[in-house]
Amino acid sequence: MRWKGDSKCNLCGLDENIQHLFFDCRVARFVWNIIFITFDIQPPKSNYHLFGSWIRRFAPGPRKLILVGVAAICWVLWLNRNDAVFQNLMANSYLQVIFRGTFWIRQWSLLSKEEEGKKMKQGCSLLEGVVLHLFGSCGWKNQKRRVIVLWLLILLGDLCLVSY
């Protein structure tokens, strides 16, 4: 059965497909770029790249942990898209998207070995600390924060129409 709804992304208005939802949408790019800044992990460029050469470059131990993180990112991007499409709900900020992802990573960490779960939770705390610093240090509605986010998007080559 083919999707009969709007073919435009409810988050940014561009044509929606899997590539766009998980990698090219402004929300996805921001999330992947925060992960890059936090963990120094270059973002994957596509599903093919993600499950091909991108994931194979990690050693088997970290690879398992990274796959949990990637699954959480994709799950959260999908959930946010579905919230927008079916319930007309939009995330208040990129911060909400990140924290929803770390929530799922923490939940899924309970299914892992103790040491792996501990590393996942530490990664969540580090990621949350970075976004809290970015969003919280200047105030939520402060112009300086907007300039920092704009600078971050320009620096990472992801400047697009951003609404606040």
N, C-alpha and C positions, 0 to 999 in steps of 0.2 A: 504494500500500500504506500503510495507517495504522499508526502506532506502537502496538504492543501492550504496551509496558512501562508502568512506573509513571508516572502523570501528575503526580506531585509532583516538585518540584525537589530534586535530591540535595544541593544546597548549602545550602538553607534550609528545605525542607519545604513551601513554598507551591505552589499550582498552577503548573505550568510551561507556558509558551508562549513564542513569540518575543519578545513585549514584555517578559515577565518575565525571560527569560534575558539579554537584551542591555541592559535599562534598569532594571528594577524589583527584581531580586534584590539582596540586600545586598552581594554581591561586586561586581556591576556598578555599583551606586550608589557604592560606595567608590572603585572605579577611576575612574569619571567625575568624582567629586568631587576626587580627587587631581589629575586633569588640569586641572580648573577652578582649583584652588589654584596649580598650577605655571604654567599658561599664561594664566590669566584668560579661559578659553573656557567659556562656559556650556554645560553638557551638553545634548545633544539629548534630547527627551522620548519619542521613538518612531522607528521606521523611517521613517514618513511624514515626520515633522519633520526627521529626519537628512538624507534625500535631497531635501527640499524647501527650505523657507525657511532652515533652519539652515545648510546648506552653501553656499547661494547668497550668504550675507552676507559671505563671504570673497572677497578678490580672487583672480583665476585662479591666480596664482603660489603663494600660500600654500595655496590650496584643494587643489592636487595633493598637497602635503605632508601636509595635514590628513587627506585621504582615505586616505593610506597608514597614518597613525596610527590612524584609525578602523577600517580593515580589520584591523589588527593587534589592536586591542582586541577586536573581535568574534570574530576567529579564536581568540584566547586564551581568551575566555569560553566559546566552543564546545568547545575542546580540554579545558578544565578540567571542563566538564559531562560530556563523553564519558569522561574519565578516571574521574570519580565513578560514572557509570552502568555502564560496561563493564569497568572494572578495579578498582572499589572503592577508588580512590586519591583522596585529598583534598589540596588545596594546604595546605601547612603554615601559610601566612599570606597576607595580602593582598600582602605584599612579593614573594612567589614569583610571583603572578599578574602584577604590574607588570613584574618582570624578565623573565618569559617573553615579555611583549609587546615590551619593548625589544629582546630578542634578535631577534624576527622583523622589527622595523623596521630594525634594523641589517643583517640579511640582505637584506631587500628594497631597502635603500638602495644596494646594489651594482648594482642594475639601473637606477639613476637617473643623471642627469648628475652630474658630479663635485660641483658647487656644491650641488645639491639633496641629494645624499647626505650632504654635510658638514653641512648644516642638520638633516637627520634625526638624525644621530649626536649633534649638539649638543643637540637636543631630548631625546634619550634620556638623555644625561648629566645634564641639568637635572632631568628627571623622577626619575631614580634618586637624585640628590642629595637631593631633597625627601623621598622615602620613606625613604631611609637616615637622614636627620636625624630624621624622625618616629619610626621604629622603633628606631634605633640609639642615640640620644642618652641614653636612659633605661635601656638594657639590655633584653634580649629578654623576660624574664619579670617585669620590674619593674612594680609597681603604678602608678607614675607614668605609664608608657607606656600602660597600660590606661585611665587617666583621660584622657590626651590623645586617644586614639582615641575614647573615649566622648564627650568634649567636641566633637570634630570631627564625629561623627555627629549629635549634638544640634544643633550650630551649623548644620549643613547640612540639618536637618530629616529626617534619615534614621535616626533612632533606631529600632532594632528589636532583636530578640534576637540578641545577638552572643556567639559562643562563642570562647574562647581556649584 
